[in-house]
């Protein structure tokens, strides 16, 4: 496990300033790209990264298992970004990418190892999606890729929003099951 992850397992506020800065910079390097991809706005991404960091700092020492700490950290950051979208309806996902050059930003490009891990994770995700039954695959595609609301998906499929919500829960659970099984088996 990387050194900065150990810093998060203890009381972050007991660390000296250099260790705190190291932990934050490593955290930012890990999550900034994903958050920026969602917002396409440097300032909003920075705000969400900072706020989610405080959540991680508060909750990480209480975690029982630190085996998948990096994955948990990424999930916390993404969930915080999604919560931000829900609370602030005026901000929405921008589909047209914009190039932002910030000379003050101190994030590093992904390492080869990170790029390989991302590629493997995406392949495992696609394999897991292909294991789902076609209905689950379709509703996940309509919701996450086409970004359609439940109401529209339910109308398209000729079902109720409540039934769709139940199918979404089942589809996510199945996808998580297949993905976890492949991801954990692949790590061993």
C-alpha positions as CSV (number, residue, x, y, z in Angstrom):
1,X,0.0,0.0,0.0
2,X,1.3,3.4,-0.9
3,X,2.6,5.5,2.0
4,X,0.0,8.3,1.7
5,X,-2.8,5.8,2.2
6,X,-1.4,4.9,5.6
7,X,-1.6,8.6,6.5
8,X,-5.4,8.4,5.9
9,X,-5.8,5.4,8.1
10,X,-4.7,7.4,11.2
11,X,-5.8,10.8,12.4
12,X,-4.9,13.0,9.5
13,X,-4.8,16.1,11.7
14,X,-2.1,14.6,13.9
15,X,0.3,14.5,10.9
16,X,2.9,17.2,10.3
17,X,2.2,19.8,7.6
18,X,4.5,18.0,5.0
19,X,2.7,14.6,5.5
20,X,-0.7,16.3,5.2
21,X,0.4,18.0,2.0
22,X,1.8,14.7,0.6
23,X,-1.5,12.9,1.4
24,X,-3.6,15.6,-0.1
25,X,-1.5,15.8,-3.3
26,X,-1.6,12.1,-3.8
27,X,-5.4,12.0,-3.2
28,X,-5.8,14.8,-5.7
29,X,-3.7,13.0,-8.2
30,X,-5.9,10.0,-7.8
31,X,-9.3,11.5,-8.2
32,X,-9.0,14.8,-10.0
33,X,-9.2,13.4,-13.5
34,X,-12.4,11.6,-12.9
35,X,-14.1,14.5,-11.2
36,X,-12.9,17.0,-13.9
37,X,-14.3,14.6,-16.5
38,X,-17.7,14.9,-14.9
39,X,-17.7,18.7,-14.5
40,X,-15.5,19.9,-17.3
41,X,-14.8,22.8,-15.0
42,X,-11.5,23.2,-13.1
43,X,-12.9,25.3,-10.2
44,X,-15.9,23.0,-9.5
45,X,-13.7,19.9,-9.8
46,X,-11.2,21.4,-7.3
47,X,-14.1,22.2,-4.9
48,X,-15.5,18.7,-5.1
49,X,-12.0,17.1,-4.7
50,X,-11.3,19.2,-1.6
51,X,-14.7,18.5,0.0
52,X,-14.5,14.8,-0.7
53,X,-11.0,14.7,0.8
54,X,-12.5,15.9,4.1
55,X,-15.0,13.1,3.9
56,X,-12.3,10.5,3.3
57,X,-10.2,11.9,6.1
58,X,-13.1,11.7,8.5
59,X,-14.2,8.2,7.5
60,X,-11.0,6.3,6.5
61,X,-9.7,5.7,10.1
62,X,-13.0,4.0,10.9
63,X,-12.8,1.5,8.0
64,X,-12.5,-2.1,9.1
65,X,-10.8,-3.3,5.9
66,X,-8.3,-1.3,3.9
67,X,-7.7,-3.9,1.2
68,X,-9.5,-1.8,-1.5
69,X,-8.8,1.6,0.0
70,X,-8.0,3.3,-3.3
71,X,-11.2,2.0,-4.9
72,X,-13.2,3.2,-1.8
73,X,-11.6,6.6,-2.1
74,X,-12.5,7.0,-5.7
75,X,-16.0,5.9,-5.0
76,X,-16.4,8.5,-2.2
77,X,-15.1,11.2,-4.5
78,X,-17.5,10.2,-7.3
79,X,-20.4,10.0,-5.0
80,X,-19.7,13.4,-3.6
81,X,-19.6,14.7,-7.2
82,X,-23.0,13.1,-8.0
83,X,-24.4,14.6,-4.8
84,X,-23.1,18.0,-5.9
85,X,-25.0,17.6,-9.2
86,X,-28.2,16.6,-7.4
87,X,-28.0,19.6,-5.0
88,X,-27.0,22.1,-7.7
89,X,-29.2,21.5,-10.6
90,X,-27.7,24.5,-12.5
91,X,-24.5,22.5,-13.0
92,X,-24.9,19.6,-15.4
93,X,-22.6,17.2,-17.1
94,X,-21.1,18.8,-20.2
95,X,-21.0,16.5,-23.2
96,X,-18.6,18.6,-25.2
97,X,-15.1,18.3,-23.9
98,X,-13.1,21.4,-23.3
99,X,-9.4,21.7,-22.9
100,X,-8.3,23.4,-19.8
101,X,-4.7,24.4,-19.2
102,X,-3.9,25.4,-15.6
103,X,-0.3,26.2,-15.0
104,X,-0.9,26.2,-11.2
105,X,-2.5,22.8,-11.1
106,X,-0.2,20.2,-9.7
107,X,-1.5,16.9,-10.8
108,X,0.6,14.4,-12.6
109,X,-0.2,12.4,-15.7
110,X,-1.2,8.8,-15.0
111,X,1.6,6.4,-14.7
112,X,1.9,3.4,-17.0
113,X,0.8,1.2,-14.1
114,X,-2.3,3.3,-13.6
115,X,-3.1,3.3,-17.3
116,X,-2.8,-0.5,-17.4
117,X,-4.9,-0.9,-14.3
118,X,-7.6,1.4,-15.8
119,X,-7.6,-0.6,-19.0
120,X,-7.8,-3.9,-17.2
121,X,-10.6,-2.5,-15.0
122,X,-12.5,-1.4,-18.1
123,X,-12.1,-4.8,-19.8
124,X,-13.4,-6.5,-16.6
125,X,-16.3,-4.1,-16.5
126,X,-17.2,-4.8,-20.2
127,X,-16.9,-8.6,-19.6
128,X,-19.2,-8.2,-16.5
129,X,-21.7,-6.2,-18.5
130,X,-21.8,-8.9,-21.2
131,X,-22.8,-11.4,-18.5
132,X,-25.9,-9.5,-17.6
133,X,-29.2,-10.4,-19.1
134,X,-30.1,-8.1,-22.0
135,X,-32.8,-6.2,-20.1
136,X,-30.4,-5.3,-17.3
137,X,-27.7,-4.3,-19.8
138,X,-30.3,-2.1,-21.7
139,X,-31.5,-0.2,-18.6
140,X,-28.0,0.4,-17.4
141,X,-27.0,1.7,-20.9
142,X,-30.1,4.0,-21.1
143,X,-29.5,5.4,-17.6
144,X,-25.7,5.7,-17.4
145,X,-24.6,6.2,-21.1
146,X,-27.6,7.9,-22.6
147,X,-28.4,9.7,-19.3
148,X,-32.1,9.3,-19.6
149,X,-34.3,9.8,-16.5
150,X,-36.2,6.9,-15.0
151,X,-39.5,8.3,-16.3
152,X,-38.4,8.2,-19.9
153,X,-36.8,4.8,-19.6
154,X,-40.0,3.4,-18.0
155,X,-42.1,4.8,-20.8
156,X,-39.7,3.4,-23.4
157,X,-39.8,-0.1,-21.8
158,X,-43.6,0.0,-21.0
159,X,-43.2,-0.3,-17.3
160,X,-43.6,1.8,-14.2
161,X,-40.9,3.9,-12.6
162,X,-41.2,1.8,-9.4
163,X,-40.6,-1.4,-11.4
164,X,-37.7,0.2,-13.2
165,X,-36.2,1.3,-9.9
166,X,-36.3,-2.3,-8.7
167,X,-34.8,-3.6,-11.9
168,X,-32.0,-1.0,-11.6
169,X,-31.2,-2.2,-8.1
170,X,-31.0,-5.8,-9.3
171,X,-29.0,-4.8,-12.4
172,X,-26.5,-2.9,-10.3
173,X,-26.2,-5.8,-7.8
174,X,-25.7,-8.3,-10.5
175,X,-23.1,-6.1,-12.3
176,X,-21.3,-5.5,-9.0
177,X,-21.3,-9.3,-8.3
178,X,-19.9,-10.2,-11.7
179,X,-17.4,-7.4,-11.6
180,X,-16.2,-8.1,-8.0
181,X,-15.9,-11.8,-8.8
182,X,-13.7,-11.1,-11.9
183,X,-11.7,-8.3,-10.3
184,X,-10.9,-10.2,-7.1
185,X,-10.2,-13.4,-9.0
186,X,-7.9,-11.4,-11.3
187,X,-6.0,-10.0,-8.4
188,X,-5.1,-13.4,-6.9
